[in-house]
Amino acid sequence: MSFADMDVDWIWMDGEIIDWENATVHVLTHALHYGTAVFEGIRAYDTEEGTAIFRWDEHLDRLYRSARPYELDIGYDRETLTEATRTLIKEQDLGACYIRPIVFYGYHSLGVSPGACPTRVAIACWPWGAYLGEEALEDGVDAMVSSWTKYASNQIPTTIKTTGMYVNSLLAGEEARSNGYAEAILLNKEGNVAEGPGENLFMVRDGIIYTPGIAESILDGITRETIITIARDMGYPVDDAATISRGELFTADELFFTGTAAEVTPIRRVGNVTIGDGTRGPITEEIQSRFFDVVYRRSDAYEEWFTYV
């Protein structure tokens, strides 16, 4: 769905709520040319207890951490960003939505060094369904191992969300789609499994759950950490610092992606190899079901993960 088809009216930008159409920047904005921006992607769920933002505090923590290496001074405290987001959701009557805070170097000069370029801050909210399609949550997706390599953490920080770095994700994802797959799987410079273009990856083998560790050049995903916690609480052993070779993908019992947008999406094929029975695996289904029970507040567990609007 395009923004033109959505009933959204406002964006919070630099301390005030403005009309959606007026949330613009100059064509010579520093971040447009050099990718000097950090951002977050957050979901709010429509629950019986009202609209609930999922793990807002953890996302804010990462946003502030992400700004540090680039010396971006956010200039607003957590309470201001929280109330701005609540206001946007309430005033636009968004029960469930996706929330995008972004912090970027603005318009002043155009050397690679941002120099005196001001730091701009904006927050937008809009309706957004399942990232890879509603049917993918049950049926799973076909993925391919990308020819593009995930950049290494000694090149660019991998544990934070920088806009410019998502060209790596774009190339991998578009390569997959042009070859008839829904999504890509990227390997790191060592040739081991890193993650998807916008998702972390989990593997199930012999009842044990594995996910690549932070040292494998992955994003320290908040949904990833959520699934690790949920799975362990359900009694599953989880190796969250695993090194997974490319070949292990093809012999896995189950594979699934996690992410704010992707939530918990099974992987049914990698290349021309069927994973398990080619359907959502039993452990994936159980964890996915538990995840949705939690985020839709059908369970009282993990109350501390929610910020109510």
Sequence and secondary structure as in RCSB ss.txt:
>XXXX:A:sequence
MSFADMDVDWIWMDGEIIDWENATVHVLTHALHYGTAVFEGIRAYDTEEGTAIFRWDEHLDRLYRSARPYELDIG
YDRETLTEATRTLIKEQDLGACYIRPIVFYGYHSLGVSPGACPTRVAIACWPWGAYLGEEALEDGVDAMVSSWTK
YASNQIPTTIKTTGMYVNSLLAGEEARSNGYAEAILLNKEGNVAEGPGENLFMVRDGIIYTPGIAESILDGITRE
TIITIARDMGYPVDDAATISRGELFTADELFFTGTAAEVTPIRRVGNVTIGDGTRGPITEEIQSRFFDVVYRRSD
AYEEWFTYV
>XXXX:A:secstr
  GGGS   EEEETTEEEEGGG    TT HHHHH  EEE  EEEEEETTEEEEETHHHHHHHHHHHHTTTT    
S HHHHHHHHHHHHHHTT SSEEEEEEEEE SS  SSS TT  EEEEEEEE    TT HHHHHH EEEEEEEEE 
  TTTS SSS BGGGHHHHHHHHHHHHHTT SEEEEE TTSBEEE SS EEEEEETTEEEEE GGGT    HHHH
HHHHHHHHTT  EEEEE  BHHHHHT SEEEEEETTTEEEEEEEETTEE TTSS  HHHHHHHHHHHHHHTTSS 
TTGGGEEE 
